[in-house]
Amino acid sequence: MADDKQTDLQIEEGGGSKKKLIIIIAVVVLLVGGGAGYFLFAGGDDPAPATLEQEQGGASEQSGAAPSAQLGSALYVGMPRPFVFNVPGAARDRIVQIKVQLLVRGEGNEEAAKKHIPLIEGTLLSVFAGTNADELSTAAGKESLRDEALTQVQQALEGVEGSKVVERVLFTGFVMQ
């Protein structure tokens, strides 16, 4: 009987050391995970915006323009629906779908662009309708269409608002079938 008790005691001691080992490993994993999480989420947030502001300030000082006049917060105004239209091609006519967003600077320009969305849509549709499938099949053709769209939209908005509200026309989706 005494031998049986010693065997039971030895088994219990072995189980306790396994539990201690599991607990120690779990604590180490939690500490390493917590340290990595802190490093990823809390480290480096403050220096990056200050550096970005310094770079933008240096670029505007070099160009000789006032920082507030040249740089504003970049805002994107999305057209409510994609443009779908037919274009003639050499072999056959094609259907094109283009999703457009406008890059504007400052909240005033954002509000002006949102207010004149029907004018912008009409202008973009007239520009898109004047192209053909052969031009749109190349990257240079898409770039020239984007440039022409920007020019026409800026002219239309300058007539209404008195300023070029839109800085860039961006194609966020382009499908030609």
Secondary structure, DSSP 8 states (H G I E B T S, - for coil): -HHHHHHHHHHHHHHHHHHHHHHHHHHHHHHHHHHHHHHHHHTTTTHHHHHHHHHHHHHHHHHTS-HHHH---EEEEE-SS-EEEEE--SSS-EEEEEEEEEEEESHHHHHHHHHTHHHHHHHHHHHHHT--HHHHTSHHHHHHHHHHHHHHHHHHHHHHHSS--EEEEEEEEEEE-
